[in-house]
Amino acid sequence: MNLITKVSFDDTAVAFSSKSDTELFKMYLLFKAMNSNTFVKAGGALLNTALNLHLPVKFLIKPTIFNHFCGGETIEESERAVQELAKYNIGTILDYSVEGEGDEKSFDATRDELLHGIEKAHGNKNIPFSVFKITGLIDINLLEKVQKKQELSVTERAAFERGRDRVNEICERCYKRDVRVFIDAEESWIQDTIDNLTYEMMELYNKEKANIYNTYQLYRHDRLDVLQRDYENAIKGGYYMGAKLVRGAYMEKERKRAQLEGYESPINPTKEASDKLFDNALRFCVDHIDRIAFCNGTHNEASCYLLMELMAEHNIAPNDPRVYFAQLFGMSDNLSYNLANAGYNVAKYVPYGPVVEVMPYLLRRANENTAIAGQSSREFSLIQSEIERRKAAKR
């Protein structure tokens, strides 16, 4: 039986089964606003201005956009979201989304918060992964200098080693607590340094299974080659490989910098090229499932259907712990809830942190949602369909 017939991403009854009529109407209003590019840009500019002027806007933000896209201001406050998702067999990936100030104090504070999250995930089947960005632990300028193979001063070398120690402390804690962890991808001009640190961690902590996962942004034209190379290196190094596949998050910034500095853009020329590369990466991971555990981190329906088909072809059970689907909290519930309902492993990225400090993340989320062709429209139309379905059911 073709598994594709078992899951329909148009099934709004399943997609919004966790939402009351009131909650669904709030979503309707939010996505109606986000469906307007003009509103998002103007609203984002106003919010930025208000935050820069230290105006008291938290009372407006928290019950609206913050509560929809974030779990809470702390891990403890996010517990409600963890439990709510768990009712529908969806895991939580607690994502500390505060953008640090770039000094040693903030790096140490981020490390401590991440260690707190790992302890929360330990033995908790509702939190299958942790996640972090290396720029939260090491100065971005140092990462870039290392990638350019520029000589570091004694002070810089010491700072870089402290950052490496923070990364190791987090990965070692994950290993000891049996918590898998995603190391997020970032901009291309620091990604090689991030990759190399991640490979070090994999070699240390992936001997028995994939505990440490690298992230591959498949909107970059070289990432499938890198994925395949990393697999070969893992075989030679005698460790398992963890891979989180995403399309990518820095497209405009990447293209702009490439143009300004006169080098070839690392981004695929078309969305179709990115889609093809992403789907080929899925095929590669499934073909090498004996040594690769991976996460299909996407809001793309076609890629989710493809992975279900590939799993069926390779006799991989929907709940095989080596394969996960993941979406962002507050988005693409038609994917997450329908996949989980069909027995697949699903997790939501659930950002958390103080409202004001998480605002840069939220504004990016709103802009990305509007920028992705049809994303907000798709979300909005599904919400409308569910409202109409419920009205008809009450008649």
Secondary structure, DSSP 4 states (H G I P E B T S, - for coil): --GGGT--TT-HHHHTTT--HHHHHHHHHHHHHHT-HHHHHHHHHHHHHHHHTT---HHHHIIIIIHHH-SBSSTTTTHHHHHHHHTTT-EEEEEE-----SSHHHHHHHHHHHHHHHHHHTT-TT--EEEE-GGGTS-HHHHHHHHTTPPPPHHHHHHHHHHHHHHHHHHHHHHHHT-EEEE----HHHHHHHHHHHHHHHHHH-SSS--EEEEEETTBTTHHHHHHHHHHHHHHHT--EEEEEE--S-HHHHHHHHHHHTS--SB-SSHHHHHHHHHHHHHHHHHTTTTEEEEEE---HHHHHHHHHHHHHTT--TT-TTEEEEEETTS-HHHHHHHHHTT--EEEEEEES-HHHHHHHHHHHHHHHHHSTTHHHHHHHHHHHHHHHHHHHH-
